[in-house]
């Protein structure tokens, strides 16, 4: 499998406080990776570094084989934030307008959305089961529906990998189930690589093929097909009293 992301000897800190220390991490095409760890373990910080929003103190990052400093093809990379942090849902925008907004960087200044652009918008909405809601205001949808729209917003630029930062926070259980089914379809049938930060350890360990456990400034990657139980790795990160719950989502 092709390597999409390669992190070598990466460290990062705010002022004098070290957050990540000598992290090594690889993501292959087709992976479904869960990133877990206690609050403050650096999960979101790592994601911001990978997305180019923060610069590491030391170490190197390659995206699709290119050093991050020279990487230009950001359309290959999708990002879905926590719903509450990603969009002002009181803004009077329709579903199709929210999705189409992700095409503007490709259009350039003063260029207008054309018919074939809107066809891409409707294709993305169809994939996430939200095409019939295209004229609805984003703020009038449920939390689960809004997250599907944000996925469509990412899909419209045809990414090869999607990073998600705790996307199911504040969403009801049924919507979470539907959301995980959508991610499974994107990963298995559309061959999109999924990397998701999750607080729901019981669920993500069922869904992912690899789990990256973060804690004590370190990152330990566990292959879910290995003979070593994930609970052993998690106990090193969360402590011996940590129990893994099977939620059967």
C-alpha positions, 0 to 999 in steps of 0.5 A, a space after each residue: 500500500 502507498 504511504 500517505 503520511 509519514 512522520 519521523 522524530 516529531 516533537 512539539 511544545 508550547 513555550 517550554 511545555 513539551 506536548 509531543 516527544 519524538 513521535 513516529 507514525 505512518 498512515 497507509 492508503 486504505 487505513 481506518 485509524 482511530 486516535 485515542 488518548 486522555 484529554 491533553 495528550 496531544 491528539 488535536 495538536 498532532 492533527 493540527 500539525 499534520 494539517 499544516 496549522 502548527 509547525 513542529 519543533 523538530 522532526 519531519 512530515 511527508 504527505 503523499 511522499 512530499 515534504 510538507 513544506 513543499 506539499 501543494 495538493 491539499 485537495 487530496 486531504 479532507 478535514 471534519 471538525 467537531 460540529 460545534 467548532 466547524 460551522 456557525 449553524 445560525 448562518 442562513 446558508 442552505 445545505 448545497 451552499 455549505 457543500 459548494 463553498 468547499 469548491 471556491 478555492 479551486 475556482 479562483 477569484 471572481 469565478 462562479 459556480 457552474 452547472 458541473 460544479 453543482 453536479 459534484 455537490 449533488 453527487 456528494 450529497 447523494 453519497 451521504 444520503 442528504 441530497 433531498 435536504 439540499 435546499 434546507 437551511 443547515 441550522 434546521 438539521 439535526 446534529 447527525 444530519 449536519 455532520 453528514 453535510 460536513 462530510 459531503 462538503 469534504 467529499 466534493 473536493 475528492 479527497 484521498 484521506 479524511 481527518 475527523 476530530 471527534 465528529 460524533 460529539 453531541 450526536 444521538 446514538 442512532 445518528 452515531 450508528 448511521 455516521 459510522 456506517 457512512 465512514 465504513 462505506 467511504 473506507 471500504 467501497 470508495 477506498 478513502 483513508 479515514 483517520 479519526 480522533 475519538 473519545 469513544 474507545 469501545 467503538 473506535 477499536 471495533 471500527 478501525 484496523 489500527 489504533 494510535 494511543 497517545 499519552 505521556 507525550 508518546 504515540 503507540 500504534 496498535 494493529 487490531 489484527 495482532 495477537 496483543 490485546 488492545 487493553 494492554 496498550 490502553 492500560 499503558 496510556 490510561 493507567 491500569 484501572 482503565 476498562 475497555 467497554 464494548 458498545 456494539 455500535 
